[in-house]
Amino acid sequence: MVSQANNAFRFATLSEQGVEWTLKRNCSVTPAQLGYLYASLCILSMGVASVFWLQGATLVLPFAVFELVAVGTAFLVYARHATDHERIRLMRGRLVVEWETAGRSSRCEFAREWVRVEPGASAGQLIEVRGGGRSVQVGRFVRSDLRPVLAREIRQALRGA
């Protein structure tokens, strides 16, 4: 029965507890891999800069440090957002929306019978989930042309179809 119901959903995962949508960034490098890459870049760049500094090119070392600080800052910004995600779960009569952005987690729960799922009015807008006087926007990590499909899936699961 689970396999038949699973064909109805493109983004969802079905389990005994309910239906779950996990939406993540498409990142090819983990923060740990990025740290190793940055460490090797620092060693290589400082080694080359030190050789030139010993040869009398004294300005190479400060520019190498400046370069590594700039690249390190860019890597840090990337790494902070590499694990951003949204998780939408429908279980036991509750729709639970959890999201993490730059290491900060948030959560919002809705009663299943009061939830409204509305795709954005125009192309590119996020899906709005609202109920009980609260509202959350989801779908940041889904292509804009697929957001109506995701909204339809959530509405279908809420109806119990």
C-alpha positions as CSV (number, residue, x, y, z in Angstrom):
1,M,0.0,0.0,0.0
2,V,2.8,2.4,0.8
3,S,4.4,1.9,-2.7
4,Q,1.1,2.7,-4.4
5,A,0.6,5.9,-2.4
6,N,4.3,6.8,-2.9
7,N,3.7,7.1,-6.7
8,A,1.2,9.9,-6.0
9,F,4.0,12.1,-4.5
10,R,7.0,13.5,-6.2
11,F,8.7,15.2,-3.2
12,A,7.3,13.3,-0.2
13,T,8.5,10.3,1.7
14,L,5.9,8.0,3.2
15,S,6.4,6.2,6.5
16,E,4.3,4.6,9.2
17,Q,4.3,7.9,11.1
18,G,3.0,9.9,8.2
19,V,4.1,12.0,5.2
20,E,7.3,14.0,5.1
21,W,8.8,16.5,2.7
22,T,12.5,17.3,3.2
23,L,13.7,20.2,1.1
24,K,17.4,21.1,1.1
25,R,19.9,23.2,-0.8
26,N,21.7,21.5,-3.6
27,C,25.2,21.7,-2.3
28,S,28.0,19.7,-3.7
29,V,30.5,20.4,-0.9
30,T,29.9,19.8,2.8
31,P,31.1,22.3,5.3
32,A,33.8,19.8,6.5
33,Q,35.1,19.3,3.0
34,L,35.2,23.0,2.6
35,G,37.3,23.4,5.8
36,Y,39.8,20.9,4.5
37,L,39.9,22.6,1.1
38,Y,40.5,26.0,2.8
39,A,43.2,24.6,5.1
40,S,45.1,23.1,2.1
41,L,44.6,26.4,0.2
42,C,46.1,28.3,3.2
43,I,49.1,26.0,3.4
44,L,49.8,26.2,-0.3
45,S,49.3,30.0,-0.6
46,M,51.3,30.8,2.5
47,G,54.1,28.5,1.4
48,V,54.4,30.2,-2.0
49,A,54.1,33.7,-0.5
50,S,56.8,32.9,2.1
51,V,59.2,31.8,-0.6
52,F,58.6,35.0,-2.5
53,W,59.0,37.0,0.7
54,L,62.3,35.4,1.4
55,Q,63.4,36.3,-2.1
56,G,62.7,40.0,-1.4
57,A,59.2,40.4,-2.7
58,T,57.8,41.7,0.6
59,L,54.3,42.7,-0.7
60,V,53.4,39.2,-1.8
61,L,52.8,38.0,1.8
62,P,50.3,40.7,2.8
63,F,48.4,40.2,-0.4
64,A,48.3,36.5,0.2
65,V,46.9,37.0,3.7
66,F,44.3,39.5,2.3
67,E,43.3,36.9,-0.3
68,L,43.0,34.1,2.2
69,V,40.8,36.3,4.5
70,A,38.5,37.2,1.6
71,V,38.3,33.6,0.4
72,G,37.8,32.4,4.0
73,T,34.9,34.9,4.5
74,A,33.2,33.7,1.3
75,F,33.7,30.0,2.4
76,L,32.2,30.8,5.8
77,V,29.1,32.4,4.3
78,Y,28.7,29.4,2.1
79,A,29.2,26.9,4.9
80,R,26.7,28.7,7.2
81,H,24.0,28.2,4.6
82,A,25.0,24.8,3.2
83,T,22.9,22.9,5.6
84,D,19.8,25.1,5.4
85,H,16.6,23.0,4.9
86,E,12.9,22.8,5.3
87,R,11.0,19.8,6.7
88,I,7.3,19.5,6.4
89,R,5.6,16.6,8.2
90,L,2.0,15.5,8.4
91,M,1.5,13.1,11.3
92,R,-1.2,12.5,13.8
93,G,-3.5,15.2,12.7
94,R,-0.8,17.9,12.8
95,L,1.2,19.6,10.0
96,V,4.6,20.5,11.4
97,V,6.9,22.9,9.5
98,E,10.5,23.1,10.6
99,W,13.2,25.1,8.9
100,E,16.9,25.9,9.5
101,T,18.6,28.9,8.2
102,A,22.3,29.7,9.0
103,G,22.2,27.4,12.0
104,R,19.0,28.8,13.5
105,S,16.0,26.4,13.7
106,S,12.4,27.3,13.8
107,R,9.2,25.3,14.0
108,C,5.5,25.9,13.5
109,E,2.6,23.5,14.1
110,F,-0.8,23.6,12.5
111,A,-4.0,21.6,13.1
112,R,-4.6,19.5,10.0
113,E,-8.2,20.6,9.6
114,W,-7.4,24.3,9.7
115,V,-4.5,24.4,7.3
116,R,-4.6,26.3,4.0
117,V,-1.8,25.8,1.5
118,E,-1.6,28.5,-1.1
119,P,1.0,28.7,-3.9
120,G,2.4,32.1,-4.6
121,A,0.1,34.4,-6.7
122,S,2.9,35.0,-9.2
123,A,5.7,32.8,-10.6
124,G,8.7,32.6,-8.3
125,Q,6.8,33.2,-5.1
126,L,6.9,30.8,-2.2
127,I,4.1,28.6,-0.9
128,E,2.2,30.0,2.0
129,V,1.0,27.6,4.7
130,R,-1.4,29.2,7.1
131,G,-3.8,28.3,9.9
132,G,-4.7,29.2,13.4
133,G,-3.6,32.8,12.9
134,R,0.0,31.9,11.9
135,S,1.6,31.8,8.5
136,V,4.8,30.2,7.1
137,Q,6.4,30.4,3.7
138,V,8.0,27.2,2.3
139,G,9.5,26.0,-0.9
140,R,12.8,28.0,-0.9
141,F,14.8,25.0,-2.1
142,V,12.4,23.9,-4.8
143,R,12.6,25.3,-8.3
144,S,9.9,28.0,-8.8
145,D,8.2,26.0,-11.6
146,L,7.8,23.0,-9.3
147,R,6.4,24.9,-6.3
148,P,2.7,24.5,-7.5
149,V,3.4,20.7,-7.7
150,L,4.7,20.7,-4.1
151,A,1.7,22.8,-2.9
152,R,-0.7,20.3,-4.7
153,E,1.1,17.4,-2.9
154,I,0.7,19.0,0.5
155,R,-3.0,19.8,-0.1
156,Q,-3.6,16.2,-1.4
157,A,-1.9,14.8,1.8
158,L,-3.9,17.1,4.0
159,R,-7.1,15.8,2.4
160,G,-6.0,12.3,3.1
161,A,-6.1,11.3,-0.6
